[in-house]
Amino acid sequence: MRKNAPLFLKLDWATIGLYLVLIAIGWVSIYAAAYNDEHSRIFDFSQRYGKQFVWIISAFLIAAFILLLDSKFYSVFGYLIYGVVLFLLLFVLIAGTEVNGSRSWFILGPVRLQPAELAKTATAIALARMMSVYGFTFSRRINLLRIALVILLPVGLIFLQHDTGSAVVFGSFLLMLYREGLSGWFINIVLFAVTIFVLSVLWETVSALMLCAIISGLLYMLYRRRITRPLMLAAGITALYVLLIKWLFPAFDITVAPDLLFTMLCAVAAVLGAITAIRHKLRYVWYILCFFIGSVVLVYSVDYVFDQVLRPHQRDRIENLLGVQEDLQGAGYNVHQSKVAIGSGGLIGKGFLQGTQTKYNFVPEQSTDFIFCTIGEEWGFTGAFVVIVCYLLLLFRLIIISERQKDAFARIYGYCVISVLFFHFVVNIGMTIGLAPVIGIPLPFISYGGSSLWAFTILLFILLKLDAARWQ
């Protein structure tokens, strides 16, 4: 294509087409979710579907403005954009309005703005700016610390707003980091941490600690290729633990928490391991010790996170998802009704505006977080399948766009966009069918809300502008 070709010829219209299809599906679904006999006109601006039409038109204007800006604007002013959004995240804690227990909104008349949504785009731009510098490498620890700081600063401010769902989304940037060369061990550690967290909720503390000890021993055997010593040590710790907790302590009327006793015994084993590492200069033993100590800290931190970080309804939802409790009239009500709505849709659905779960408002937040159940009920498996295919095609198209970039900034930013959209897509749909905890994040381009629609539009169209600029 010629460098001086018009901008509209350089744009990826397949991506724009999928964007428009998803927005249309969202608008119709919001209409179906909020429809009633008193307000039946789709352009009734007193209703959510009327307001969503205004957000859609304004999103198109924002997209047009982004396409008119110079593509170098984002790389040149990346840190400034990031700083402005951080200021908004801080300022909303002071001057923001509390909605549903979260102080994360600026309300200006009919307009509600959530800086946490814009923070995803700003963080993506800042990461792309930082990592596209010549000579950047993950082998330098200072670079890892800088990346962690860029991601964790907005996460911390969003946690202070009590908006845990939006904060968790920033973990999706790990996918981009992995694509850019971050060791797979980091992702494995994150997955292990999530696993230990879940097991610590389901199991007693001592059982989770034993699992951490077993995995540490297996890692030692894998590196050392010796089975005898770790097995003897494990057998000794187990025998001593049983001897103390079952016979000796009860005989002398000594009361010690089982998890604390097991931790103390493992601490003795850790000290012996450290002495071995020093004597024989075994670096990998230090890694294994750090892994075990981190695992123990994580196990003991679960109670703190549950009591101090998560809000009561979030704790109830996680326990309900994991089967610790079943409260179909309380914490599990939304998900239960959502599954009923989707299941009742069958193969082809009940028909447009014919959903009973939708019409009688059985599912709360049906036009926002649970919009997918409206699609499942009225259009059935077929409609849900079409929506999922649209998202998969969009993600596939974005991968193609990212991979064909000549500029590292555009490629890195592209994978940030993919990571955020993928996380929202998987978790939101997972929430509605009971496979993920309800953390209150919207379905991109479909859920009701001006902030989320604007934020996803900005996120996507910056990439489209960067892609069009590759012809220059």
C-alpha positions in Angstrom: 0.0 0.0 0.0 1.2 3.5 -0.8 2.5 5.6 2.1 0.3 8.5 1.1 -2.9 6.4 0.9 -5.9 7.7 2.8 -6.2 6.7 6.4 -9.5 4.7 5.9 -7.6 2.4 3.5 -4.9 1.7 6.1 -7.4 0.7 8.8 -8.1 -2.9 9.7 -11.8 -3.0 8.8 -12.2 -6.6 9.8 -11.4 -5.6 13.4 -13.7 -2.5 13.2 -16.5 -4.7 11.8 -16.2 -7.1 14.8 -16.2 -4.1 17.1 -19.4 -2.8 15.5 -21.1 -6.2 15.7 -20.3 -6.6 19.4 -21.6 -3.1 20.1 -24.8 -3.8 18.2 -25.3 -7.1 20.1 -24.7 -5.2 23.4 -27.2 -2.5 22.6 -29.9 -4.9 21.6 -29.2 -7.1 24.7 -29.4 -4.1 27.0 -32.7 -3.2 25.5 -33.9 -6.7 26.1 -32.7 -6.7 29.7 -34.3 -3.3 30.6 -37.4 -3.6 28.4 -40.9 -3.2 29.9 -44.3 -2.3 28.7 -44.2 1.3 30.0 -40.9 2.0 28.3 -40.7 0.1 25.0 -39.1 2.6 22.6 -35.4 1.8 22.1 -34.5 5.5 21.8 -36.1 6.3 25.2 -33.2 8.2 26.8 -34.6 7.9 30.3 -33.8 4.1 30.1 -30.5 2.3 30.1 -30.7 1.3 26.4 -31.4 5.0 25.4 -28.4 6.1 27.5 -26.2 3.3 26.0 -27.0 4.7 22.5 -25.6 8.0 23.6 -22.5 6.3 25.0 -22.1 4.4 21.7 -22.3 7.7 19.6 -19.8 9.3 21.9 -17.5 6.2 21.7 -17.5 6.6 17.9 -16.5 10.3 18.3 -13.7 9.2 20.6 -12.5 6.6 18.1 -12.5 9.2 15.3 -10.5 11.6 17.5 -7.9 8.9 18.3 -7.5 8.1 14.6 -6.8 11.7 13.8 -4.1 12.0 16.4 -0.5 11.4 15.4 0.5 7.8 16.2 3.7 8.9 17.9 1.7 10.8 20.5 1.2 7.7 22.6 4.9 6.7 22.8 6.1 10.3 23.3 3.5 11.2 26.0 3.1 7.6 27.4 4.5 8.4 30.9 2.5 11.7 31.1 -0.8 9.8 30.3 0.1 7.3 32.9 0.8 10.0 35.5 -2.5 11.8 34.8 -4.5 8.6 35.3 -2.6 7.8 38.5 -3.6 11.3 39.7 -7.2 10.6 38.8 -7.1 7.3 40.7 -5.7 9.1 43.8 -8.1 12.0 43.4 -11.2 9.8 43.2 -10.4 8.5 46.7 -10.9 12.0 47.9 -13.6 13.5 45.7 -15.2 10.4 44.2 -18.7 9.1 44.8 -19.2 5.7 46.4 -21.3 3.3 44.3 -22.1 -0.3 45.6 -19.4 0.0 48.3 -16.7 1.2 45.9 -15.4 4.8 45.9 -14.2 4.7 42.3 -16.6 7.0 40.4 -16.7 10.6 39.3 -20.3 11.6 38.8 -20.9 14.8 36.8 -24.6 15.1 36.1 -25.6 12.2 33.8 -22.0 11.3 33.2 -20.2 8.7 35.4 -16.5 8.2 34.9 -14.5 5.4 36.4 -10.7 6.1 36.3 -9.9 2.4 36.9 -11.2 1.6 33.4 -8.8 4.2 31.9 -6.0 2.9 34.0 -5.8 -0.3 31.9 -5.1 1.7 28.8 -2.6 4.1 30.5 -0.7 1.1 32.1 -0.6 -0.6 28.7 0.9 2.5 27.1 3.4 3.0 29.9 4.5 -0.7 29.7 4.9 -0.4 25.9 6.9 2.8 26.3 9.2 1.3 28.9 9.8 -2.1 27.2 10.3 -0.7 23.6 13.5 1.1 24.6 16.5 -0.3 22.8 18.4 -2.8 24.8 15.5 -3.7 27.2 15.9 -7.1 28.6 14.2 -9.2 31.4 17.6 -10.4 32.5 18.2 -7.1 34.3 16.4 -7.2 37.7 15.9 -3.4 37.7 13.7 -3.8 34.6 11.5 -6.4 36.4 11.2 -4.0 39.3 10.2 -1.1 37.1 7.6 -3.2 35.4 6.2 -4.4 38.7 6.0 -0.8 39.9 4.1 0.4 36.8 1.6 -2.4 37.2 1.3 -2.4 41.0 0.8 1.4 41.5 -2.6 1.5 39.9 -3.5 -1.8 41.4 -2.8 -0.5 44.9 -4.9 2.7 44.3 -7.8 0.6 42.9 -7.6 -1.7 45.9 -8.0 1.3 48.2 -11.2 2.1 46.3 -12.5 -1.3 47.2 -12.8 -2.3 43.6 -11.1 -5.7 43.7 -12.5 -6.9 40.4 -10.8 -4.0 38.4 -7.6 -4.5 40.3 -7.4 -8.2 39.4 -7.6 -7.4 35.7 -4.0 -6.0 35.8 -2.7 -9.5 36.4 -3.6 -10.2 32.7 -0.5 -8.2 31.7 1.5 -11.3 32.6 0.4 -12.8 29.2 2.0 -9.9 27.4 5.2 -10.2 29.5 5.3 -13.9 28.6 5.0 -13.1 24.9 7.9 -10.6 25.2 10.2 -13.1 26.8 9.5 -13.3 30.5 10.4 -16.7 31.9 7.5 -19.2 32.1 8.5 -19.8 35.7 6.8 -16.5 36.7 3.5 -17.6 35.3 3.9 -21.0 37.0 4.5 -19.3 40.3 1.4 -17.2 39.8 -0.7 -20.3 39.0 0.8 -22.2 42.0 0.0 -19.2 44.2 -3.6 -19.2 43.0 -3.8 -23.0 43.6 -2.4 -22.7 47.1 -4.9 -19.9 47.8 -7.8 -22.0 46.7 -6.6 -25.1 48.6 -6.0 -23.0 51.8 -9.7 -22.0 51.6 -10.8 -25.6 51.1 -8.3 -27.4 53.4 -7.1 -27.0 56.9 -3.9 -25.0 57.2 -1.7 -27.9 58.1 -2.8 -29.8 55.0 -1.9 -26.9 52.7 1.5 -26.6 54.5 2.2 -30.3 53.9 1.5 -29.9 50.2 4.0 -27.1 50.0 6.6 -29.2 51.8 5.9 -32.2 49.5 6.4 -30.0 46.4 9.6 -28.5 47.8 10.9 -32.0 48.4 10.0 -33.0 44.8 11.8 -30.0 43.4 14.9 -31.0 45.4 14.8 -34.5 44.1 14.4 -33.1 40.6 17.5 -31.0 40.8 19.6 -33.3 42.9 18.4 -36.6 41.4 18.7 -38.2 44.8 15.7 -39.8 46.5 17.1 -41.2 49.7 17.9 -38.1 51.7 14.7 -36.1 51.1 12.6 -39.2 51.7 14.4 -39.9 55.0 14.0 -36.3 56.0 10.3 -36.3 55.1 9.8 -39.6 57.0 11.6 -38.1 60.0 9.5 -34.9 60.1 6.3 -36.9 59.7 7.2 -39.4 62.4 8.2 -36.6 64.8 5.1 -34.6 64.0 2.8 -37.6 64.7 4.8 -38.5 67.9 4.5 -35.0 69.3 0.9 -34.2 68.3 -0.6 -37.6 69.0 1.2 -38.9 72.1 3.8 -36.7 73.7 1.9 -33.3 73.9 -1.4 -34.9 75.0 0.5 -36.9 77.7 1.9 -33.7 79.2 -1.2 -31.7 78.5 0.6 -29.4 76.1 -1.5 -27.6 73.5 0.1 -26.5 70.2 -1.7 -25.7 67.0 -0.9 -28.5 64.5 -0.1 -26.0 61.7 2.3 -24.1 64.0 4.1 -27.3 65.0 4.5 -28.5 61.4 5.8 -25.1 60.4 8.4 -25.2 63.2 9.6 -28.7 62.1 9.8 -27.5 58.5 11.8 -24.5 59.7 14.3 -26.8 61.3 14.6 -28.7 58.0 15.0 -25.4 56.1 17.9 -24.4 58.4 19.5 -27.8 57.7 19.0 -27.2 54.0 20.5 -23.7 54.2 23.6 -25.2 55.9 23.9 -27.7 53.2 23.6 -25.0 50.5 26.4 -23.0 52.2 28.7 -25.9 52.6 28.3 -27.3 49.1 27.5 -24.0 47.3 24.2 -25.3 46.0 22.4 -22.2 44.5 19.3 -24.2 43.6 18.7 -25.1 47.3 18.3 -21.4 48.0 15.7 -21.1 45.3 13.8 -24.1 46.8 14.0 -22.6 50.3 12.7 -19.3 49.0 9.9 -21.1 47.2 8.9 -23.0 50.4 9.1 -19.9 52.6 7.0 -18.0 50.2 4.4 -20.8 50.1 4.2 -20.9 53.8 3.7 -17.1 54.0 1.0 -17.4 51.3 -0.9 -20.1 53.2 -0.9 -18.0 56.4 -1.9 -14.9 54.4 -5.1 -16.4 53.2 -7.0 -15.5 56.4 -5.7 -12.0 56.3 -6.7 -11.5 52.7 -10.2 -13.0 53.4 -10.7 -10.8 56.5 -9.0 -7.6 55.6 -8.8 -7.3 51.8 -11.9 -9.0 50.4 -15.3 -7.5 51.2 -17.9 -9.8 52.9 -19.9 -10.4 49.6 -16.7 -11.3 47.8 -15.7 -13.8 50.4 -19.2 -15.3 50.2 -19.0 -15.5 46.4 -15.6 -17.3 46.5 -16.8 -19.8 49.1 -20.0 -20.4 47.2 -18.0 -21.0 44.0 -15.7 -23.4 45.7 -18.5 -25.3 47.4 -17.5 -24.3 50.9 -21.0 -23.0 51.4 -24.2 -23.0 49.2 -26.4 -19.9 49.6 -28.8 -19.8 46.6 -30.8 -17.0 48.3 -27.7 -14.9 49.2 -24.2 -14.9 47.7 -25.0 -17.5 45.2 -28.3 -16.0 44.0 -26.9 -14.1 41.0 -25.0 -17.0 39.6 -27.8 -19.5 40.2 -30.4 -17.4 38.5 -27.9 -16.7 35.6 -27.4 -20.4 35.1 -31.1 -20.9 35.1 -31.6 -18.2 32.5 -28.9 -19.6 30.2 -30.0 -23.2 30.6 -33.6 -22.3 29.9 -32.6 -20.8 26.5 -32.0 -24.3 25.1 -30.6 -24.5 21.6 -32.2 -21.5 19.9 -33.5 -19.5 22.9 -37.0 -18.3 23.9 -36.9 -15.4 21.4 -36.2 -11.7 21.5 -37.9 -10.0 24.5 -39.4 -13.4 25.5 -37.0 -14.2 28.3 -38.8 -14.8 31.6 -35.7 -14.5 33.8 -34.9 -11.3 32.0 -38.4 -9.8 31.9 -39.1 -10.4 35.6 -35.6 -9.2 36.8 -34.6 -12.4 38.5 -30.9 -11.7 37.7 -29.5 -8.6 39.3 -27.1 -6.4 37.2 -28.5 -8.1 34.1 -27.6 -5.3 31.8 -24.0 -4.9 33.2 -22.0 -7.8 34.7 -24.6 -10.5 33.8 -25.5 -9.4 30.3 -24.4 -12.7 28.8 -27.2 -14.6 30.5 -29.7 -12.3 28.6 -28.1 -13.5 25.4 -28.2 -17.1 26.5 -31.8 -17.0 27.5 -33.3 -15.2 24.5 -31.0 -16.6 21.8 -30.0 -19.9 23.4 -26.8 -21.9 22.7 -26.8 -20.6 19.1 -26.7 -16.9 20.2 -24.1 -17.5 22.9 -22.0 -19.4 20.5 -22.1 -16.6 18.0 -21.0 -14.1 20.6 -18.1 -16.3 21.7 -17.0 -16.8 18.1 -17.1 -13.0 17.6 -14.7 -12.5 20.5 -12.4 -15.3 19.4 -12.3 -13.8 15.9 -11.5 -10.4 17.4 -8.7 -11.8 19.6 -7.3 -13.8 16.7 -7.4 -10.6 14.5 -5.6 -8.6 17.2 -2.9 -11.3 17.4 -2.4 -10.9 13.6 -2.2 -7.1 14.0 0.3 -7.3 16.8 2.6 -9.8 15.2 2.8 -7.7 11.9 4.0 -4.6 13.7 7.5 -3.4 12.9 7.7 -1.2 15.9 8.2 -2.8 19.3 6.0 -0.2 21.0 3.0 -1.1 18.8 3.5 -4.9 19.2 3.8 -4.7 23.0 0.8 -2.4 23.3 -1.1 -4.8 21.0 -0.5 -7.8 23.3 -1.6 -5.6 26.3 -4.9 -5.0 24.5 -5.3 -8.8 23.8 -4.5 -9.6 27.4 -7.1 -7.2 28.9 -9.8 -8.2 26.4 -9.1 -11.9 26.9 -9.3 -11.6 30.7 -12.6 -9.7 30.6 -14.1 -12.1 28.1 -13.1 -15.3 29.9 -13.9 -14.1 33.5 -17.2 -12.4 32.7 -18.6 -15.4 30.8 -17.1 -17.7 33.5 -19.0 -15.7 36.1 -22.3 -16.1 34.4 -22.0 -19.9 34.1 -20.5 -20.4 37.6 -16.9 -21.2 36.5 -15.3 -18.0 37.9 -16.0 -15.9 41.1 -18.2 -12.9 40.6 -15.8 -10.0 40.7 -17.9 -7.4 38.9 -16.1 -6.8 35.6 -18.0 -6.0 32.3 -18.2 -7.9 29.1 -16.2 -5.8 26.6 -18.4 -3.7 24.2 -21.6 -5.4 25.3 -22.2 -4.6 29.0 -24.0 -1.4 29.8 -21.9 1.6 30.9 -20.2 4.6 29.4 -16.9 4.3 31.2 -16.3 0.7 30.2 -17.3 1.3 26.5 -15.2 4.4 26.2 -12.2 2.6 27.9 -12.4 -0.4 25.6 -12.9 1.8 22.5 -9.8 3.8 23.4 -7.8 0.7 24.1 -8.8 -0.8 20.7 -8.5 2.2 18.5 -5.1 3.3 19.7 -3.9 -0.1 18.4 -5.7 0.4 15.1 -4.1 3.8 14.7 -0.6 2.3 15.5 -1.3 -0.4 13.0 -2.3 2.1 10.3 0.9 4.0 11.0 3.1 1.1 10.0 2.5 2.1 6.3 4.2 5.4 6.9 
